[in-house]
Each structure stands twice: as C-alpha cells, then as structure tokens.
Amino acid sequence: MSVITDEQVREQILQHINGNRVALFMKGMPESPRCGFSARVVERMNALGEEYAAVDVLVDPRIRQVLAAHSNWPTIPQLFVDGELVGGCDIVEELAESGELATIVRGG
C-alpha cells in the first residue's frame, strides 16, 4: 500500500475543485451524510436537481486541513462552483432561500 503525501492530498482536492463545475466537500456522501450540516446542504443541492461531485472529508483527516488552508474556510461542508468557494451550510441555505443558489449552480 502506497502512502499518500500531503502534496498529493492537495492535488486531489484541487482536481475535485477544478475538475467539477460543482464540488461539495462534506462529511459522508450524499446518500448517507454523516452530519446535520452536510445533510442540509445535500438537501438544498438535491432540490436543485443539478449534478454535483461530492468528497467525503472523513476518509482522511488531512483533507479537512488542506481544504481549510486552500479555501480559508474552517468548517465543513464547503461548496465550490466554477472553482470558487460559495460557502458553508449557512451561506448555502441563505442563497437557497433567496433563489440565488439556483442561479449560481446553474450558471445563469
């Protein structure tokens, strides 16, 4: 079994952010969120009916550390659209309530 370096973790995070138009870093996966905040963002994203990639930050604790350093955002979940951080649970919920989340995620 090969050991993954911190730099490789960083590269994988950047691949997810830049390789997917919409990327969600969360605890668990959309089918089985492992925290309430992640579950709430998944509900908001699923309600839009748009595709998004998800990454479970619990598989390696370094993902959270490297992601937080990259985004300058300490909490999980984190939603990225077009390579840019949209925000965490509270921001996603505010954007969903105002209708802005649909515009951001759909690229309109």
N, C-alpha and C positions, 0 to 999 in steps of 0.2 A: 504494500500500500504506500503510495507516494504522499508526502507531506506537502500541503498547500501553504505557500508563503503568504504573508500579509499583502505583498505586492500583487500576488495572483488574486487574492480576495478583492482588492481594489479594482483590478482589471475586470473581474467578473461583474462587480457592481456597475462599473461604467458601461460594460457591454449590455447589461439589462436596461440601464437608463437610456443609452443612446441607440440601442438596437430595437427598442419597442416604443412605439408612439406614446403609449400609456403604460406606465410601470408602477405597481404598488408593492412596496416593501411592508410586510405585515407579520404579525405573529400567527403562525399557522398558514393555512391555504384557504382560498375562497370557499371550498367545500366544507372546511372544518376550521374556522377561525379559533385561535387559542386565547383571545382576549376580547373584551367587550368593545374596545375602541376599534380594533381591526374588524370586528363583526359589523359595526355601524358603517364603516367606510365601504365594506363589501356590499352591504345593503344598498347604499347610495349608488355605487358603481353598477351593480346588477340592475337597478331600477332604470338606468340609462339604456341598457341593452347594447352597450358598446363593448368591444373586445378590449381586454387589458391583460398584461402579463403580471404575474404575482411571484414574489420571492418570500420564502419563509425565513425570517431572520433568526429563528430559534435553532436552525441546523448548525450554526457556527457563531459563537458569541462575537467573533471578530467582525462579522457583517455589520452588526449594530454600531460598533466602534468606528469602523472605516466609513460607514454611511453617514454617521453623525459628523465626522470630520469633513466629509465631502460637502454635505448639504448645509452644515452649520445649524442643524436642527436636531435637538437631542432625543426627541420622542419617536415612538413607532405607533401607528403606521405613518408612512410617508408616501405621498402620491406625486409622481412625476409625469408631466405631459410635455412632449417635444423636448425632452432633455432638461426641463426646468422644474424645480420643486414647486408644486402647488401648495402643499402644506400637509398638516396632520388632520386628525379627526375633527377637531372643532372648526377648522377652516373649511374642510370639505363639506361639513354639514351646513355651515353658513352659506357657502356657494351653492349648495343644492337647494336650500330654502329660497334663495334669490333667483334661481334659474341659471345662474352664471356657470355652474359646474357643467351643465349640458353643453353650453356654448364652448367652454374650454376643451372638454373632452372630445367633442365632435369636430373641433377645429373650425368653428364658424364664428 
